[in-house]
Amino acid sequence: MNPQSPLSTRAPLDPAGLTAIDFHVHVEQDAHGHLALDAELMDASAAYFTSGQDRTPTVERLAAHYRERRMAAVIFTVDATTGLGHPGLSSEEIAAAAAGHPDVLIPFGSVDPHRPNAVDRARALVLDHGVRGFKFHPSLQAFAPNAPEHYPLYEALQELGVPALFHTGQTGIGAGLPGGRGIKLRYSDPMLLDDVAADFPGLTIILAHPSVPWQDEAISMATHKANVHIDLSGWSPKYFPPQLVRAAGSFLRHKVLFGSDFPVVTPDRWLADFDKLDIKPEVRPLILKENAVRLLGL
């Protein structure tokens, strides 16, 4: 594994010099101008989030954005080639671009779970391209995460020692379109991942986002299983369900992670609203950085 590009002159990531680690940042356009989603889904997503942000920053611009803020970011795409019928971006290219910015970028990979080479590609992404984990979006990728045919993939990730980050709850992708463009929310019920967490106790699983309408289920899973965590991305903290705020500030304080969902939610907006939550001062550093440092072995 060579997570730092030989062409990079920047030092590796130093957690001590960071204010925060954003665990959830999307790459939605590659260096060739290809988009992770087709135009209809991009437009519907922009209308849903109403963020007014540029939805397609390059990896280089992401690095500059986080470097200015003395933050690091976990970056990834979602390979939903089969589920959406739209070619996914290359995780290999994203990892190569991130390797030029090892001081602020932590690349995750994505593989299409329907592809017969998913396991081999996941291994290569870790061993040859230096990715530090994987992102899955069951609704976009159109797969039930607890289906036995996907267990060889989880077995490989467990063996490689890298975490798996799963979208959970409602998605803004397809929102407002007829039939939601065929995207099925039930695949993102976190309880489907309870099977995976139980069957692969050595696999670190992160439930992305407030898991509405299954928030209580997500909290229950993270409480019950040592290998399950929650990232707080995709929502402004002022809209967090109250039971999530209570759990994050108390019995799950070592199990929750700052994530923005940039570019649809900016880290600046997220942090400004997080400052207003009733979270004890001693818990805030855990959520903003320390839990991620431990989880990623930085």
C-alpha positions as CSV (number, residue, x, y, z in Angstrom):
1,M,0.0,0.0,0.0
2,N,1.3,3.5,-0.8
3,P,-1.3,6.1,0.4
4,Q,1.1,8.9,-0.3
5,S,1.9,9.8,-3.9
6,P,5.6,9.9,-4.8
7,L,4.9,13.2,-6.5
8,S,3.4,14.8,-3.3
9,T,5.6,17.1,-1.4
10,R,3.1,17.5,1.5
11,A,3.5,15.8,4.8
12,P,1.2,13.0,5.8
13,L,-1.9,13.8,7.8
14,D,-1.1,15.0,11.4
15,P,-4.3,14.7,13.6
16,A,-2.7,17.0,16.2
17,G,-2.7,19.9,13.8
18,L,-6.4,19.5,12.8
19,T,-9.5,21.1,14.2
20,A,-11.8,18.4,12.9
21,I,-12.2,15.4,10.6
22,D,-15.2,15.5,8.2
23,F,-16.1,11.9,7.8
24,H,-18.5,12.3,4.9
25,V,-17.5,14.3,1.7
26,H,-18.6,13.4,-1.8
27,V,-16.7,13.6,-5.1
28,E,-19.4,14.1,-7.7
29,Q,-17.4,14.9,-10.8
30,D,-14.1,13.5,-12.0
31,A,-11.2,15.2,-13.8
32,H,-12.7,14.3,-17.1
33,G,-16.0,16.1,-16.4
34,H,-18.0,13.0,-15.8
35,L,-20.7,13.2,-13.2
36,A,-21.5,10.7,-10.5
37,L,-25.3,11.1,-11.2
38,D,-27.2,11.8,-14.4
39,A,-28.6,15.3,-15.0
40,E,-32.1,14.6,-13.8
41,L,-30.9,13.2,-10.5
42,M,-28.4,16.1,-10.0
43,D,-31.1,18.7,-10.6
44,A,-33.6,17.0,-8.3
45,S,-31.0,16.6,-5.6
46,A,-30.0,20.3,-5.9
47,A,-33.7,21.3,-5.5
48,Y,-34.1,19.0,-2.5
49,F,-31.0,20.3,-0.6
50,T,-31.3,24.0,-1.8
51,S,-27.7,24.5,-0.7
52,G,-26.7,26.9,-3.4
53,Q,-23.3,25.3,-3.4
54,D,-21.2,24.2,-6.4
55,R,-22.1,20.5,-6.5
56,T,-19.0,19.4,-8.4
57,P,-15.8,20.5,-6.7
58,T,-12.7,18.7,-7.9
59,V,-10.5,16.7,-5.5
60,E,-8.0,19.5,-5.6
61,R,-10.6,22.1,-4.6
62,L,-11.8,19.8,-1.8
63,A,-8.3,19.7,-0.5
64,A,-8.0,23.4,-0.6
65,H,-11.3,23.9,1.1
66,Y,-10.4,21.7,4.0
67,R,-6.8,22.9,4.3
68,E,-8.0,26.4,4.7
69,R,-10.1,25.3,7.7
70,R,-7.3,23.1,9.2
71,M,-9.6,20.1,8.7
72,A,-9.2,16.7,7.1
73,A,-11.9,15.0,5.0
74,V,-12.9,11.4,4.1
75,I,-13.8,11.6,0.4
76,F,-15.5,9.1,-1.8
77,T,-17.9,8.5,-4.7
78,V,-20.7,5.9,-4.9
79,D,-20.4,3.3,-7.7
80,A,-24.1,2.7,-8.5
81,T,-23.5,1.7,-12.1
82,T,-26.0,-1.2,-11.9
83,G,-28.5,0.4,-9.7
84,L,-28.8,3.7,-11.6
85,G,-27.7,2.6,-15.0
86,H,-25.2,5.4,-15.0
87,P,-21.4,4.8,-15.1
88,G,-19.8,5.4,-11.7
89,L,-16.7,7.5,-11.1
90,S,-13.4,5.7,-10.7
91,S,-12.4,5.2,-7.1
92,E,-8.9,4.5,-8.3
93,E,-8.6,7.9,-9.9
94,I,-10.0,9.6,-6.7
95,A,-7.5,7.8,-4.6
96,A,-4.7,8.8,-6.9
97,A,-5.8,12.5,-6.7
98,A,-6.2,12.3,-3.0
99,A,-2.6,10.9,-2.6
100,G,-1.4,14.3,-3.7
101,H,-3.0,15.8,-0.6
102,P,-2.2,13.4,2.2
103,D,-2.2,16.2,4.8
104,V,-6.0,16.7,4.5
105,L,-7.7,13.9,2.3
106,I,-8.5,10.4,3.4
107,P,-9.8,8.4,0.4
108,F,-12.5,5.8,0.7
109,G,-13.4,3.5,-2.2
110,S,-16.7,2.3,-3.7
111,V,-17.5,-0.9,-5.5
112,D,-20.7,-1.9,-7.2
113,P,-21.8,-4.9,-5.1
114,H,-23.6,-6.4,-8.1
115,R,-20.4,-6.8,-10.1
116,P,-18.7,-10.2,-10.0
117,N,-15.3,-8.5,-9.5
118,A,-16.4,-6.5,-6.4
119,V,-14.3,-8.4,-3.9
120,D,-11.1,-8.4,-6.1
121,R,-11.6,-4.7,-6.8
122,A,-12.1,-3.9,-3.1
123,R,-8.8,-5.7,-2.3
124,A,-6.9,-3.9,-5.0
125,L,-8.3,-0.5,-3.9
126,V,-6.9,-1.1,-0.4
127,L,-3.6,-2.9,-1.2
128,D,-2.7,-1.1,-4.4
129,H,-4.4,2.3,-4.2
130,G,-4.3,3.1,-0.5
131,V,-8.0,3.6,0.3
132,R,-8.9,3.6,4.0
133,G,-12.5,2.3,3.9
134,F,-15.5,1.9,1.6
135,K,-18.8,3.8,1.0
136,F,-22.1,2.0,0.2
137,H,-25.5,3.4,-0.6
138,P,-27.9,0.5,-0.6
139,S,-30.8,2.6,-2.1
140,L,-28.8,4.0,-5.0
141,Q,-26.9,0.7,-5.5
142,A,-30.2,-1.2,-5.4
143,F,-29.1,-4.0,-3.0
144,A,-30.2,-5.4,0.3
145,P,-27.0,-5.2,2.4
146,N,-27.9,-8.3,4.4
147,A,-28.3,-10.5,1.3
148,P,-25.9,-13.5,1.6
149,E,-24.5,-13.0,-1.9
150,H,-22.7,-9.8,-0.5
151,Y,-21.1,-11.5,2.5
152,P,-17.9,-12.4,0.6
153,L,-17.4,-8.6,0.2
154,Y,-17.8,-7.9,3.9
155,E,-15.5,-10.8,4.7
156,A,-12.8,-9.2,2.6
157,L,-13.3,-5.8,4.2
158,Q,-13.1,-7.4,7.6
159,E,-9.9,-9.2,6.7
160,L,-8.4,-6.0,5.3
161,G,-9.3,-4.1,8.5
162,V,-11.1,-1.2,6.8
163,P,-14.4,0.3,7.8
164,A,-17.6,0.2,5.8
165,L,-19.8,3.4,5.7
166,F,-23.4,2.8,4.7
167,H,-26.0,5.4,3.8
168,T,-29.0,4.9,6.0
169,G,-32.5,6.5,6.1
170,Q,-34.2,8.7,3.5
171,T,-32.2,10.0,0.6
172,G,-32.3,13.3,-1.3
173,I,-31.3,11.5,-4.5
174,G,-34.5,11.0,-6.5
175,A,-36.6,13.1,-4.1
176,G,-39.6,14.7,-5.8
177,L,-39.4,12.7,-8.9
178,P,-42.1,10.2,-10.0
179,G,-41.6,7.0,-8.1
180,G,-38.4,8.6,-6.7
181,R,-36.8,7.5,-10.0
182,G,-37.3,3.9,-8.8
183,I,-34.9,4.3,-5.8
184,K,-36.2,2.2,-2.9
185,L,-35.8,3.6,0.6
186,R,-36.2,0.2,2.3
187,Y,-32.7,-0.9,1.3
188,S,-31.4,1.9,3.6
189,D,-33.2,0.6,6.7
190,P,-30.3,0.3,9.2
191,M,-31.8,-2.8,10.7
192,L,-30.7,-4.7,7.5
193,L,-27.2,-3.9,8.7
194,D,-27.8,-5.4,12.1
195,D,-27.4,-8.8,10.4
196,V,-24.1,-7.7,8.9
197,A,-22.8,-6.3,12.2
198,A,-23.7,-9.5,14.0
199,D,-22.2,-11.8,11.4
200,F,-19.0,-9.8,10.9
201,P,-18.1,-8.5,14.4
202,G,-14.6,-7.5,13.2
203,L,-16.0,-5.2,10.6
204,T,-16.4,-1.6,11.6
205,I,-19.7,-0.3,10.3
206,I,-20.7,3.4,10.2
207,L,-24.4,4.3,9.7
208,A,-24.3,7.5,7.8
209,H,-26.8,10.3,8.5
210,P,-29.7,10.7,11.0
211,S,-31.5,7.5,9.9
212,V,-34.9,9.0,9.6
213,P,-37.5,7.3,9.7
214,W,-35.4,4.7,11.5
215,Q,-33.5,6.8,14.0
216,D,-34.3,4.8,17.1
217,E,-33.2,1.6,15.3
218,A,-29.9,3.1,14.5
219,I,-29.3,4.3,18.1
220,S,-30.2,0.8,19.3
221,M,-27.8,-0.8,16.9
222,A,-24.9,1.5,17.9
223,T,-25.7,0.9,21.6
224,H,-25.9,-2.9,21.2
225,K,-23.0,-3.6,18.9
226,A,-19.4,-2.4,19.6
227,N,-18.6,-2.4,15.9
228,V,-21.4,0.0,14.9
229,H,-21.0,3.8,14.8
230,I,-23.0,6.8,13.4
231,D,-21.9,9.7,11.3
232,L,-24.0,12.9,11.7
233,S,-23.9,14.0,8.0
234,G,-26.5,15.2,5.6
235,W,-28.5,17.3,8.0
236,S,-27.9,20.6,9.7
237,P,-27.5,19.8,13.4
238,K,-30.4,22.1,14.2
239,Y,-32.7,19.5,12.6
240,F,-31.3,16.5,14.4
241,P,-33.9,14.3,16.1
242,P,-33.8,15.0,19.8
243,Q,-33.1,11.4,20.7
244,L,-30.0,11.5,18.5
245,V,-28.7,14.7,20.2
246,R,-29.2,13.1,23.6
247,A,-27.4,9.9,22.6
248,A,-24.5,11.7,20.9
249,G,-23.9,13.8,24.0
250,S,-24.0,10.9,26.4
251,F,-24.0,7.2,26.0
252,L,-22.9,7.2,22.4
253,R,-20.3,10.0,22.7
254,H,-17.6,7.6,21.7
255,K,-19.6,6.2,18.7
256,V,-20.6,9.3,16.7
257,L,-18.7,11.2,14.1
258,F,-18.8,14.7,12.5
259,G,-19.7,14.5,8.9
260,S,-21.1,17.3,6.7
261,D,-22.2,15.6,3.4
262,F,-20.3,18.4,1.5
263,P,-20.9,19.7,-1.0
264,V,-24.7,19.6,-0.2
265,V,-24.1,20.7,3.4
266,T,-21.0,22.8,4.0
267,P,-18.8,22.1,7.1
268,D,-19.1,25.8,8.0
269,R,-22.9,25.6,8.2
270,W,-22.7,22.2,10.0
271,L,-20.3,23.4,12.6
272,A,-22.1,26.7,13.2
273,D,-25.3,24.8,14.0
274,F,-23.5,22.2,16.0
275,D,-22.2,24.9,18.3
276,K,-25.8,25.6,19.3
277,L,-26.6,22.1,20.4
278,D,-26.8,21.1,24.0
279,I,-23.6,19.1,23.9
280,K,-21.1,19.2,26.8
281,P,-17.7,20.9,26.0
282,E,-15.8,17.7,26.8
283,V,-17.8,15.7,24.3
284,R,-17.4,18.0,21.3
285,P,-13.8,17.0,20.6
286,L,-14.8,13.4,20.5
287,I,-17.4,14.0,17.9
288,L,-15.4,16.5,15.8
289,K,-12.1,14.6,15.6
290,E,-11.0,12.1,18.3
291,N,-13.5,9.3,17.5
292,A,-12.5,9.5,13.8
293,V,-8.8,9.4,14.7
294,R,-9.3,6.2,16.7
295,L,-11.6,4.6,14.1
296,L,-9.2,5.2,11.2
297,G,-6.1,4.4,13.2
298,L,-4.5,7.7,12.4
